[in-house]
Amino acid sequence: MSWLEQLEVGHSENCLVTAGHAFKMFLWILLVLVSFECRLEQRANIKFCWKSGLTPINAWRSLCAAYGNDCLLKAQVRFWFRRFASGDECIKDKARTGRPITRQRNMQQISAALDQDRHKSICQLSEEVDLPETSVHRVLHNDLTMSKKSCKFVPHVLSAEQQRHWMRLSADNLDLLRTVPRFLEKIITCDETWVSVYKQ
């Protein structure tokens, strides 16, 4: 029994993919492949028009007549004319090295700048790390999960070092609570910041 027949019959009770989903996925993959083949075919036709001495506009008009709505854009036709004129007559895309890894570097730069002074504004950080304010804002809130509270950026999730620090402070306060009478009466609270005014 083929895999398609198994999907149609529902051979496996745990099968999450139905025949309808498999067919839709097959059509989508086919559409992508046909689209790629169509682009290569149009590029070959552009190359023919270029070798025949047509202008990019006339070549584009010919493609529009032949391919209708699936025709490449004028800018794409001009690009391929320039590429062929430069001596590169290959109709396939050039290999790409991928997107440069800048996100990690941006996160490190912004984090280092905040470690020096957490009171900096987004505008100041933007100037210091030479990034647009929107990028600094995105890194702070999405990548570093920080928000502005009491005029300085604080992380939503504490790092391991910060957790140890707060555990030590909490343990010290618990020790003081056990040993010092009326210790809680000597603590003043204000807007998420605990200030101890205890004197020995």
N, C-alpha and C positions, 0 to 999 in steps of 0.2 A: 504494500500500500504506500503510495507516495505521500510526501508531507502535506501536499495540498488536499488530498483525499482525507488525511487524518484531521486536518483543520475543518473540512466540510462536515465530516461525520461527528466531530467532537470526540475524537478517540480518547483523549486524556481529560479526566474531570478537572485536573488542576491547570489545564491550558487556559491562559489568560487572553490569548490572541484568537479572535474569531476569524472565520473565513472572510467576513466583510472587512475587518481591519487589515488582514493580510493582503486582500485585493487592493485596498486603498493605498497601502504602502508600496505594492508592486507598481501601481499606476504612477505614484509620485516619483519613484526611482526611474521609471520609463520616461516620464516627462522631463526629468533632469537630464537624462542621457540624450533624449531627442533635442532638447534645447541646446546642449553642448555641441551636438553634431550639426545642428542648424547654424550655430555661430561659426563653426569651422567651415561649413559650406559657404556661408556668406563672406568669410574672410578670403576664401579661395576665389570667389567671384570678384571681390574687391581687387585682389591681386591681378586677375585677368583684366579688369577695367583699367588698372594702373598701367599694365604693360601695353594695353591698347591705346593709351594716350588720352583717356577720358579725364575730365576734371572730377574732384571729389563730389561736387554737387550733382553732376550728371550720373556718376556711379551710384550715389545715394538714391536718386530718383529711379534708376533701374532696379535697385534692390527693393524699393517700396512697391514698385509695380509687380515684382515677382513674389515677395514675401508678405506684403500687406502689413498687418499689425505686428508681426514678428520681426520686422526689419530693424537693423541696427540704427542707432542714432547718428545724426550728421557728424557730431564730434568724434564718434568712434570711427566712422569712415575716414575722416581727416587724419585721425591718429594712425590708422593703418597705411594711408597714403604716405605720411611722413616716415613711418617705419620702413616701408619698402624703398622709399627714395634714399634713405640713409644707408642702404645696402643690406639690411636684414630682411630677407624675403621669406622667413619662416612664418607660417600662419598660426603656430601654436604659441600659447602664453609662455613667457620666460619663467624660469624657476624662481620662486620667491624664498627669501631667507626667513620670512616670518616677521612678526611685529617685534620691535625692539623691547627689551625688558626694562621698562622705565618705572613701572608701578612700584616695585620693591624699593628702587632707589629713591623715589619720591617719598614713600612712607618712611624710609630711614632718615632722610634729610629733615622732614617735618618733625619726626619724633625727636631727633637730636636737638633741633631748635627749641622744641617745647621743654626738653629736659633742662636746657639752660635757663629758661624763664617761661613759666606756665601762664604768665599774665599777658603774653603777646596776643594781639588781635589777629584776625585772619588777614587783614590788610598788611600788617607788619610781617607776618609769616610769608605772605605772598612775595613781598619785596626781598626778604632774606633768602628764600630758596629759589627765587626767580621762576615762579609758576603763577598761572592765573588764579585769581581768588576762588573761582568756581572749583578748580582742581584741588586747591588746599582744603576747601570746605568739604568736598567729597571724600578726600583722604581722611580728614579728621573724623567725620561722622560715620562713614561707611566702613573704611578699612581699619582705623584705629579705635572705632566705637567710642569716641569722646564727645562730650558736650560741654558747653560753657556754663559754669556755675560759680557764683560768687567771684566773678571777674578773673577766673582762670580755668583752663581746660583740665578736666579730670576724666579719667577713664570710667566707663560704665562697669567694666569688669576689671578687678584689681589684678595686677601681675603677682607672681609668686613672691617676689621680694616685698611688695606692698602688703600682701596678705600676712606675711611673717611679722612685718612691722606693726600692723594693727593688732595682731594676736598678742605681741609683747606688750603693747600699750594697754590692751584690754586686761591681760593677766595682771599687770602692775596695778591697774585701777581696782581689780577684784581683791588683790592683796591689801590695798589701802582700805577698801570697804570693810574687810574683815578685821583689820587692826586699828583703824582710826575711828573713834566715835564720831557720829554725826557727819561722816564724810560726804554723803549725798547732799547735805545742806550747803556744802561749800563749793559745789559745782554750779557754774552759771552756763546756761545754754542760750545760744542765739543762732538762728538760721543755719542749721546743719553743722555748726562748728562747736565743738566742746572745748571750753576753756577752763582749766583747773586753776583755782585761786587758793589752793591749799598751801598753808605754810606750816612748817614744823617748828 
